[in-house]
Amino acid sequence: MFKDLFSLQSRVALITGGSRGIGKMIAAGFLAHGAARVYITARKAGPCEATAKELTAAYGGECIALPIDISTNAGVDMLANEIRKREPRLDILVNNAGAAWGADFDEFPESGWDKVMDLNVKSLFFLTKALAKPLRAAASAERPAKVINIASIDGIFVNPTETYSYAASKAAVIHLTRRMATKLIKEHINVTAIAPGAFASDMNRAARDHGEALAKRIPAQRIGTDEDMAGIAIYLASRAGDYVVGNTIAVDGGVVYATAGSEIAG
């Protein structure tokens, strides 16, 4: 009954923003658990291709680079067309590509608002819509297709950092996950979200460059590891997570739900 509960054997996945950080952690985890092919996207061809080569060499499956900028609908369509050309079925879509912008309230620019909202919310929705056909082709009651959106704990609690569009975008992702899940579960496409806390990445430089200091403000007393992020993504993508629908899971060492009183981790 419980054999291969966390296996991704023979599955095909697409991870946006997969060349580094959280996207790369998830790509490695999927390949380590049997995924046949994992496509990764990034704006820059060099790092995307280097990561694909590295992960293909390290694991049994194949990691394939698709260096496409999906911050516009034209880029979204280009990526979707490339996937549809190569794969009749897409088992797993991880909407991970994202951007952040920090500025004082009185100085916050429209460009910083639009860039973040367009990539973090608009592109996520329209890419999922553009890939609905191969997701539907992969989906069945016995083995649903999976859409996993990468949100953030900043969409759940108020981070003191002035990242207005980022926080708003991640709150939108959390609610959009529920809205899309309501529609797509009827077609056996299961939509969920992950809300990461502190993981070392180019986007989270505090965790990357000052991990020890940051860890003191996290209930678990450490920042997240590659295994922490891969583990939750594997769970949601595999048979183990088939009955989790529309939910957003915080993976943050307790910052959101196990912080006492006024002890707020940044």
SEKEVEX-845212 format. One record per atom (N, C-alpha, C): y, z, x; residue in three letters. Coordinates in pm, whole numbers, padded with zeros to 5 digits, always signed. Atoms other than C-alpha are relative to their C-alpha. Example, Ala and Ser with C-alpha at 12.3 -4.5 7.8 and 13.67 -1.06 7.14 Angstrom:
2
-00119+00000+00089ALA/-00450+00780+01230ALA/+00120+00000+00090ALA/-00119-00006-00082SER/-00106+00714+01367SER/+00109+00073-00077SER/
REM end
This chain:
266
-00121+00000+00082MET/+00000+00000+00000MET/+00127+00000+00086MET/-00120-00016-00081PHE/+00243+00093+00277PHE/+00000-00087+00126PHE/+00010+00087-00117LYS/+00137-00170+00529LYS/+00120-00096+00004LYS/-00111+00093-00022ASP/+00427-00374+00671ASP/+00122+00030-00088ASP/-00110-00038+00089LEU/+00679-00179+00462LEU/+00137-00040+00057LEU/-00127+00034-00064PHE/+00956-00249+00715PHE/-00006-00133+00074PHE/+00016+00129-00069SER/+00833-00589+00830SER/+00095-00106-00056SER/-00079+00117+00040LEU/+01057-00895+00823LEU/-00072-00129+00042LEU/+00082+00112-00045GLN/+00773-01128+00919GLN/+00030-00126-00079GLN/-00021+00135+00053SER/+00850-01496+00858SER/+00134-00018-00072SER/-00125+00013+00074ARG/+01194-01425+00709ARG/+00109-00068+00083ARG/-00113+00071-00061VAL/+01507-01628+00781VAL/+00128+00072-00040VAL/-00123-00076+00026ALA/+01841-01450+00813ALA/+00121-00071+00060ALA/-00129+00041-00054LEU/+02206-01537+00867LEU/+00087+00124+00011LEU/-00089-00112-00023ILE/+02441-01279+01019ILE/+00134-00053+00049ILE/-00132+00045-00043THR/+02811-01358+01033THR/+00057+00103+00098THR/-00050-00091-00103GLY/+02998-01212+01329GLY/-00113+00061+00079GLY/+00122-00053-00061GLY/+02663-01179+01502GLY/-00006-00003+00151GLY/+00007+00014-00146SER/+02756-01237+01864SER/+00020+00131+00075SER/-00030-00126-00069ARG/+02857-00877+01939ARG/+00002+00114-00102ARG/-00018-00117+00086GLY/+02892-00526+01802GLY/-00109+00018-00104GLY/+00094-00032+00107ILE/+02729-00436+01472ILE/-00086-00121-00037ILE/+00077+00119+00033GLY/+02624-00796+01400GLY/-00113-00025+00099GLY/+00103+00018-00104LYS/+02436-00819+01731LYS/-00108+00107-00013LYS/+00098-00108+00019MET/+02269-00480+01669MET/-00098-00037-00112MET/+00084+00036+00115ILE/+02141-00605+01332ILE/-00089-00120+00034ILE/+00080+00118-00039ALA/+02028-00942+01473ALA/-00118+00042+00087ALA/+00108-00046-00087ALA/+01826-00767+01744ALA/-00105+00075-00080ALA/+00095-00074+00082GLY/+01669-00533+01489GLY/-00086-00090-00088GLY/+00076+00094+00084PHE/+01569-00817+01258PHE/-00107-00073+00083PHE/+00095+00072-00085LEU/+01406-01010+01543LEU/-00112+00092+00048LEU/+00101-00096-00046ALA/+01228-00698+01669ALA/-00101+00032-00109ALA/+00090-00029+00112HIS/+01077-00653+01322HIS/-00057-00126-00066HIS/+00080+00114+00041GLY/+00938-01003+01291GLY/+00072-00116-00063GLY/-00070+00114+00060ALA/+01214-01228+01155ALA/-00031-00127+00078ALA/+00034+00127-00065ALA/+01125-01590+01226ALA/+00121-00064+00066ALA/-00125+00058-00051ARG/+01481-01716+01267ARG/+00117+00082-00048ARG/-00124-00070+00033VAL/+01811-01534+01279VAL/+00115-00086+00051VAL/-00120+00076-00034TYR/+02127-01745+01270TYR/+00116+00098+00016TYR/-00118-00083-00019ILE/+02441-01584+01409ILE/+00123-00090+00011ILE/-00125+00075-00010THR/+02800-01702+01376THR/+00103+00081+00076THR/-00117-00061-00064ALA/+03117-01631+01572ALA/+00102-00111+00019ALA/-00104+00100-00023ARG/+03448-01802+01632ARG/-00015-00066+00137ARG/+00007+00050-00138LYS/+03387-01840+02007LYS/-00141-00046+00033LYS/+00132+00059-00024ALA/+03102-02071+02104ALA/-00072+00067+00116ALA/+00064-00055-00121GLY/+03038-01921+02449GLY/-00075+00129-00026GLY/+00070-00126+00027PRO/+02960-01562+02345PRO/-00109-00013-00106PRO/+00100+00019+00105CYS/+02773-01680+02035CYS/-00128-00058+00058CYS/+00117+00063-00061GLU/+02542-01904+02236GLU/-00067+00091+00101GLU/+00057-00093-00097ALA/+02497-01641+02507ALA/-00083+00108-00069ALA/+00074-00101+00075THR/+02390-01380+02253THR/-00128-00058-00058THR/+00119+00064+00056ALA/+02151-01623+02084ALA/-00108-00019+00107ALA/+00094+00020-00111LYS/+01991-01703+02419LYS/-00062+00132+00043LYS/+00047-00133-00042GLU/+01966-01335+02514GLU/-00102+00056-00099GLU/+00088-00058+00100LEU/+01805-01229+02185LEU/-00129-00081-00017LEU/+00122+00083+00007THR/+01563-01523+02174THR/-00095+00035+00113THR/+00083-00035-00116ALA/+01441-01429+02522ALA/-00063+00139-00015ALA/+00044-00139+00007ALA/+01402-01062+02427ALA/-00104+00025-00109ALA/+00086-00026+00116TYR/+01208-01097+02100TYR/-00085-00121-00035TYR/+00093+00105+00035GLY/+00941-01304+01930GLY/+00061-00114-00079GLY/-00060+00104+00083GLY/+01161-01491+01685GLY/+00107-00078+00073GLY/-00103+00084-00060GLU/+01439-01739+01744GLU/+00138+00038-00055GLU/-00138-00025+00038CYS/+01809-01659+01743CYS/+00080-00128+00025CYS/-00067+00131-00005ILE/+02027-01962+01673ILE/+00149+00018-00021ILE/-00145-00014+00007ALA/+02401-01983+01738ALA/+00061-00110-00086ALA/-00079+00094+00079LEU/+02631-02146+01484LEU/+00147+00042+00016LEU/-00138-00044-00024PRO/+02982-02104+01631PRO/+00100-00067-00095PRO/-00088+00052+00105ILE/+03196-02155+01320ILE/+00095+00111-00043ILE/-00101-00095+00047ASP/+03518-01982+01215ASP/-00002-00002-00153ASP/+00012-00002+00146ILE/+03467-01869+00855ILE/+00119+00071-00067ILE/-00118-00066+00058SER/+03816-01726+00799SER/+00069-00085-00106SER/-00052+00088+00105THR/+03896-02026+00576THR/-00116-00053-00084THR/+00105+00056+00084ASN/+03708-02185+00288ASN/-00062-00124+00062ASN/+00056+00116-00070ALA/+03668-02500+00498ALA/-00108+00044+00099ALA/+00100-00052-00092GLY/+03485-02294+00761GLY/-00122+00054-00072GLY/+00109-00051+00082VAL/+03276-02123+00494VAL/-00090-00116-00043VAL/+00078+00116+00046ASP/+03169-02462+00357ASP/-00075-00065+00115ASP/+00066+00058-00118MET/+03091-02590+00707MET/-00126+00079+00036MET/+00115-00085-00032LEU/+02862-02293+00774LEU/-00109-00014-00106LEU/+00099+00012+00107ALA/+02693-02315+00435ALA/-00073-00134+00007ALA/+00062+00132-00012ASN/+02630-02687+00481ASN/-00099-00004+00116ASN/+00088-00002-00117GLU/+02480-02624+00825GLU/-00129+00075-00032GLU/+00120-00076+00038ILE/+02242-02361+00686ILE/-00086-00080-00098ILE/+00076+00076+00101ARG/+02143-02578+00388ARG/-00070-00121+00062ARG/+00064+00112-00071LYS/+02069-02869+00624LYS/-00126+00045+00072LYS/+00109-00048-00085ARG/+01838-02655+00835ARG/-00107+00077-00076ARG/+00091-00092+00067GLU/+01680-02417+00584GLU/+00002-00020-00152GLU/+00004+00009+00146PRO/+01563-02475+00225PRO/+00010+00137-00066PRO/-00001-00136+00054ARG/+01537-02097+00183ARG/+00070+00094+00098ARG/-00064-00102-00082LEU/+01749-01809+00310LEU/-00037+00136-00058LEU/+00049-00128+00050ASP/+01588-01468+00279ASP/+00106+00110+00006ASP/-00093-00111-00024ILE/+01871-01250+00414ILE/+00134-00056+00045ILE/-00136+00030-00043LEU/+02247-01293+00437LEU/+00070+00132+00030LEU/-00078-00119-00037VAL/+02445-01027+00627VAL/+00144-00044+00020VAL/-00143+00031-00009ASN/+02818-01057+00566ASN/+00069+00104+00087ASN/-00050-00098-00097ASN/+02940-00882+00879ASN/+00135-00039+00061ASN/-00124+00042-00066ALA/+03232-01090+01011ALA/+00119+00071-00062ALA/-00114-00074+00052GLY/+03552-00893+00983GLY/+00113+00008+00101GLY/-00119-00016-00084ALA/+03898-00828+01117ALA/+00072+00127-00042ALA/-00081-00120+00028ALA/+04129-00527+01138ALA/+00142-00024+00046ALA/-00141+00011-00039TRP/+04505-00483+01170TRP/+00065+00135-00021TRP/-00070-00127+00011GLY/+04706-00172+01241GLY/+00149-00018+00026GLY/-00146+00004-00019ALA/+05083-00134+01201ALA/+00062+00108-00088ALA/-00072-00099+00081ASP/+05334+00121+01073ASP/+00028-00055-00139ASP/-00023+00039+00140PHE/+05383+00116+00697PHE/+00126-00087-00015PHE/-00126+00071+00017ASP/+05746+00001+00725ASP/+00004-00133+00074ASP/+00001+00124-00080GLU/+05655-00276+00970GLU/-00120-00090-00030GLU/+00127+00072+00018PHE/+05323-00396+00828PHE/+00027-00144-00045PHE/-00034+00140+00028PRO/+05331-00781+00829PRO/-00092-00064-00104PRO/+00081+00076+00096GLU/+05211-01018+00561GLU/-00117-00069+00070GLU/+00108+00068-00075SER/+05010-01202+00828SER/-00118+00095+00024SER/+00106-00098-00022GLY/+04816-00883+00902GLY/-00074+00034-00127GLY/+00066-00021+00130TRP/+04745-00838+00534TRP/-00092-00118-00033TRP/+00075+00119+00041ASP/+04633-01195+00469ASP/-00120-00027+00089ASP/+00111+00027-00092LYS/+04418-01233+00781LYS/-00120+00089-00032LYS/+00108-00096+00024VAL/+04217-00920+00703VAL/-00064-00022-00137VAL/+00055+00016+00134MET/+04179-00972+00329MET/-00076-00132-00014MET/+00067+00131+00010ASP/+04087-01340+00368ASP/-00139+00003+00062ASP/+00130-00001-00067LEU/+03806-01276+00617LEU/-00092+00106-00059LEU/+00086-00112+00040ASN/+03679-00939+00497ASN/-00046-00005-00145ASN/+00034+00001+00143VAL/+03679-01007+00122VAL/-00022-00142-00051VAL/+00008+00135+00057LYS/+03748-01368+00029LYS/-00114-00081+00061LYS/+00105+00079-00064SER/+03519-01531+00286SER/-00138+00055-00032SER/+00127-00062+00036LEU/+03242-01281+00209LEU/-00048-00050-00136LEU/+00038+00044+00134PHE/+03247-01375-00158PHE/-00036-00149-00002PHE/+00022+00144+00010PHE/+03273-01750-00110PHE/-00117-00049+00085PHE/+00119+00037-00076LEU/+03005-01764+00159LEU/-00126+00034-00080LEU/+00115-00036+00083THR/+02762-01577-00066THR/-00018-00102-00113THR/+00004+00100+00106LYS/+02849-01818-00347LYS/-00052-00135+00053LYS/+00040+00130-00057ALA/+02805-02123-00119ALA/-00147-00002+00041ALA/+00141-00008-00042LEU/+02461-01998-00009LEU/-00091+00047-00113LEU/+00080-00047+00113ALA/+02341-01906-00357ALA/-00128-00083-00017ALA/+00118+00085+00022LYS/+02102-02205-00372LYS/-00116+00038+00093LYS/+00112-00041-00085PRO/+01893-02119-00062PRO/-00041+00146-00020PRO/+00038-00138+00033LEU/+01907-01748-00155LEU/-00089+00002-00124LEU/+00081+00007+00121ARG/+01774-01830-00502ARG/-00138-00059+00030ARG/+00128+00063-00035ALA/+01504-02048-00346ALA/-00094+00099+00067ALA/+00082-00100-00070ALA/+01384-01752-00139ALA/-00039+00116-00090ALA/+00012-00122+00080ALA/+01404-01497-00420ALA/-00114-00004-00099ALA/+00102-00017+00104SER/+01120-01371-00636SER/-00004+00148-00037SER/+00011-00139+00041ALA/+01041-01053-00826ALA/-00078+00082+00102ALA/+00083-00069-00098GLU/+00782-00964-00564GLU/+00072+00016+00134GLU/-00071-00007-00128ARG/+01016-01036-00269ARG/+00142-00050-00021ARG/-00136+00043+00024PRO/+01385-01042-00355PRO/+00067-00049+00128PRO/-00089+00035-00110ALA/+01635-01220-00133ALA/+00102+00113+00015ALA/-00090-00112-00027LYS/+01886-00984+00025LYS/+00136-00049+00048LYS/-00136+00016-00051VAL/+02264-00990+00068VAL/+00047+00139+00041VAL/-00046-00130-00051ILE/+02391-00704+00286ILE/+00143-00017+00049ILE/-00141+00006-00038ASN/+02767-00660+00308ASN/+00034+00117+00092ASN/-00041-00107-00090ILE/+02917-00463+00596ILE/+00139+00047-00041ILE/-00126-00061+00042ALA/+03185-00235+00457ALA/+00047+00092+00113ALA/-00044-00099-00099SER/+03322+00075+00635SER/+00023+00131-00072SER/-00035-00128+00062ILE/+03366+00444+00575ILE/+00150+00005-00032ILE/-00143+00005+00032ASP/+03738+00357+00573ASP/+00025-00049-00142ASP/-00010+00039+00140GLY/+03671+00210+00228GLY/-00041+00110-00095GLY/+00046-00112+00082ILE/+03536+00546+00108ILE/+00095+00119+00011ILE/-00092-00112-00018PHE/+03767+00806+00261PHE/+00128-00053+00067PHE/-00128+00045-00054VAL/+04125+00795+00390VAL/+00007+00032+00149VAL/-00016-00013-00144ASN/+04142+00736+00763ASN/+00149+00016+00031ASN/-00143-00019-00029PRO/+04472+00864+00910PRO/+00065-00118+00073PRO/-00056+00117-00068THR/+04512+00541+01107THR/+00063-00096-00102THR/-00071+00089+00092GLU/+04758+00296+00949GLU/-00057-00142+00003GLU/+00067+00130+00010THR/+04518+00011+00882THR/-00012-00033-00149THR/-00007+00011+00146TYR/+04626-00062+00527TYR/-00088-00112-00057TYR/+00078+00112+00054SER/+04472-00404+00471SER/-00148+00018+00029SER/+00141-00022-00034TYR/+04148-00306+00648TYR/-00064+00098-00098TYR/+00055-00099+00093ALA/+04095+00004+00435ALA/-00013-00057-00141ALA/+00005+00061+00134ALA/+04181-00185+00117ALA/-00111-00104-00009ALA/+00103+00105+00001SER/+03949-00471+00213SER/-00139+00060-00008SER/+00134-00060+00000LYS/+03653-00242+00276LYS/-00030+00072-00131LYS/+00019-00054+00136ALA/+03707-00058-00053ALA/-00034-00114-00096ALA/+00029+00117+00084ALA/+03710-00402-00216ALA/-00143-00048+00021ALA/+00137+00043-00030VAL/+03383-00493-00041VAL/-00101+00090-00072VAL/+00092-00094+00064ILE/+03218-00179-00178ILE/-00009-00028-00151ILE/+00004+00027+00144HIS/+03318-00258-00537HIS/-00054-00141-00027HIS/+00051+00136+00017LEU/+03248-00631-00495LEU/-00152-00002+00015LEU/+00146-00011-00015THR/+02898-00538-00377THR/-00064+00038-00133THR/+00054-00042+00130ARG/+02837-00362-00709ARG/+00012-00113-00103ARG/-00021+00108+00097ARG/+02984-00651-00908ARG/-00098-00115+00024ARG/+00093+00109-00031MET/+02776-00916-00726MET/-00144+00043-00027MET/+00136-00049+00025ALA/+02464-00698-00750ALA/-00034-00009-00148ALA/+00021+00004+00145THR/+02505-00676-01128THR/-00038-00141-00047THR/+00027+00139+00035LYS/+02503-01056-01151LYS/-00130-00050+00064LYS/+00105+00070-00076LEU/+02253-01153-00882LEU/-00137+00067-00007LEU/+00132-00063+00010ILE/+01978-00893-00933ILE/-00083-00065-00109ILE/+00072+00068+00107LYS/+01887-01083-01249LYS/-00072-00125+00051LYS/+00065+00114-00063GLU/+01795-01370-01018GLU/-00080+00042+00123GLU/+00080-00057-00109HIS/+01606-01142-00777HIS/+00070-00014+00136HIS/-00078-00008-00123ILE/+01888-01144-00519ILE/+00064+00138+00001ILE/-00037-00141-00005ASN/+01952-00786-00414ASN/+00120+00017+00092ASN/-00123-00016-00078VAL/+02308-00706-00297VAL/+00024+00149+00026VAL/-00031-00137-00039THR/+02381-00385-00105THR/+00107-00004+00109THR/-00100-00006-00107ALA/+02631-00265+00154ALA/-00028+00118+00092ALA/+00004-00106-00101ILE/+02644-00057+00470ILE/+00144+00036+00034ILE/-00133-00046-00040ALA/+02950+00155+00550ALA/-00013+00073+00133ALA/+00014-00064-00132PRO/+02943+00222+00925PRO/+00115+00096+00028PRO/-00101-00086-00059GLY/+03128+00504+01092GLY/+00028-00047+00141GLY/-00036+00032-00139ALA/+03183+00517+01468ALA/-00117-00063+00075ALA/+00093+00074-00085PHE/+02984+00251+01652PHE/+00081-00072+00107PHE/-00072+00063-00110ALA/+03089+00116+01990ALA/+00006-00151-00020ALA/-00018+00144+00016SER/+03233-00234+01947SER/+00142-00036+00040SER/-00135+00044-00032ASP/+03536-00443+02030ASP/+00097+00036-00112ASP/-00087-00037+00111MET/+03672-00363+01684MET/+00027+00150+00000MET/-00016-00145-00005ASN/+03612+00012+01720ASN/+00012+00043+00145ASN/-00020-00030-00142ARG/+03760+00069+02063ARG/-00003+00149+00027ARG/+00006-00146-00019ALA/+03787+00444+02010ALA/-00144+00043+00027ALA/+00142-00033-00021ALA/+03407+00466+01981ALA/-00051-00061+00130ALA/+00046+00069-00121ARG/+03359+00216+02264ARG/+00051+00068+00127ARG/-00065-00047-00123ASP/+03604+00368+02513ASP/+00012+00152+00010ASP/-00019-00146+00001HIS/+03626+00735+02407HIS/-00107+00065-00085HIS/+00110-00046+00084GLY/+03286+00800+02255GLY/-00024+00149+00006GLY/+00028-00144-00013GLU/+03244+01154+02393GLU/+00104+00083-00073GLU/-00106-00074+00068ALA/+03580+01272+02264ALA/-00012-00016-00152ALA/+00014+00027+00143LEU/+03524+01109+01925LEU/-00119+00075-00059LEU/+00122-00065+00048ALA/+03175+01260+01897ALA/+00024+00145-00042ALA/-00028-00140+00031LYS/+03324+01612+01887LYS/+00055+00017-00142LYS/-00055-00006+00135ARG/+03486+01526+01552ARG/-00096-00054-00106ARG/+00103+00052+00090ILE/+03164+01390+01397ILE/-00104+00110-00022ILE/+00098-00106+00022PRO/+02923+01636+01229PRO/-00128-00014+00083PRO/+00122+00021-00079ALA/+02624+01480+01410ALA/+00024+00013+00149ALA/-00038-00022-00140GLN/+02813+01529+01740GLN/-00033-00119+00091GLN/+00019+00121-00080ARG/+02759+01170+01855ARG/+00047-00120-00079ARG/-00029+00125+00068ILE/+02860+00815+01779ILE/-00131-00072-00030ILE/+00120+00072+00040GLY/+02615+00566+01628GLY/-00058-00084+00114GLY/+00070+00081-00099THR/+02356+00382+01836THR/-00043-00134-00061THR/+00053+00128+00048ASP/+02215+00030+01812ASP/-00114+00023-00099ASP/+00114-00029+00086GLU/+01901+00180+01658GLU/+00043+00051-00137GLU/-00050-00051+00128ASP/+02101+00361+01389ASP/+00041-00115-00092ASP/-00048+00112+00082MET/+02262+00038+01273MET/-00114-00095-00036MET/+00114+00090+00029ALA/+01951-00179+01307ALA/-00092+00063-00103ALA/+00094-00068+00089GLY/+01745+00083+01123GLY/+00039-00013-00146GLY/-00042+00008+00139ILE/+01953+00087+00806ILE/-00005-00144-00051ILE/+00004+00140+00041ALA/+01978-00293+00801ALA/-00143-00048-00023ALA/+00141+00035+00017ILE/+01603-00334+00848ILE/-00054+00059-00131ILE/+00041-00065+00125TYR/+01543-00086+00566TYR/+00044-00080-00122TYR/-00052+00072+00117LEU/+01766-00274+00323LEU/-00057-00141-00009LEU/+00048+00139-00001ALA/+01637-00617+00428ALA/-00149-00012-00030ALA/+00146+00004+00010SER/+01267-00527+00411SER/-00048+00046-00138SER/+00062-00050+00124ARG/+01026-00432+00132ARG/+00041+00144-00028ARG/-00037-00141+00017ALA/+01128-00071+00192ALA/+00125+00018-00085ALA/-00126-00011+00072GLY/+01471-00139+00039GLY/+00009-00081-00127GLY/-00004+00091+00114ASP/+01372-00361-00251ASP/+00055+00063-00128ASP/-00044-00064+00124TYR/+01464-00103-00516TYR/+00139+00064+00013TYR/-00139-00046-00019VAL/+01807-00019-00372VAL/+00091-00117-00037VAL/-00078+00111+00055VAL/+02052-00230-00570VAL/+00146+00043-00020VAL/-00142-00024+00023GLY/+02432-00236-00552GLY/+00057+00119+00076GLY/-00044-00123-00066ASN/+02449+00076-00337ASN/+00068-00028+00133ASN/-00060+00002-00133THR/+02668+00134-00031THR/-00046+00126+00072THR/+00053-00113-00076ILE/+02508+00355+00233ILE/+00090+00026+00120ILE/-00081-00039-00115ALA/+02735+00541+00476ALA/-00091+00036+00116ALA/+00076-00028-00122VAL/+02593+00545+00829VAL/+00102+00047+00103VAL/-00119-00049-00070ASP/+02840+00772+01001ASP/-00015+00138+00062ASP/+00020-00131-00059GLY/+02681+01092+01130GLY/+00058+00113-00082GLY/-00045-00106+00090GLY/+02815+01287+00831GLY/+00150+00007-00022GLY/-00146-00007+00010VAL/+03187+01205+00849VAL/+00046+00006-00145VAL/-00047+00008+00139VAL/+03226+01117+00481VAL/-00056+00113-00087VAL/+00065-00089+00096TYR/+02976+01345+00311TYR/-00040+00136+00056TYR/+00039-00130-00058ALA/+02917+01634+00552ALA/+00110+00059+00087ALA/-00115-00056-00071THR/+03267+01720+00674THR/+00061+00111-00084THR/-00047-00116+00075ALA/+03390+02064+00573ALA/+00152+00005-00006ALA/-00141-00027+00017GLY/+03734+02132+00436GLY/+00090-00108+00051GLY/-00100+00094-00049SER/+04017+01968+00623SER/-00039-00065+00131SER/+00045+00059-00127GLU/+03809+01862+00925GLU/-00028-00148-00022GLU/+00015+00144+00024ILE/+03865+01488+00902ILE/-00018-00071+00133ILE/+00023+00077-00122ALA/+03714+01266+01170ALA/+00078-00130-00009ALA/-00082+00121+00000GLY/+03931+00972+01273GLY/-00081-00123+00021GLY/
REM end
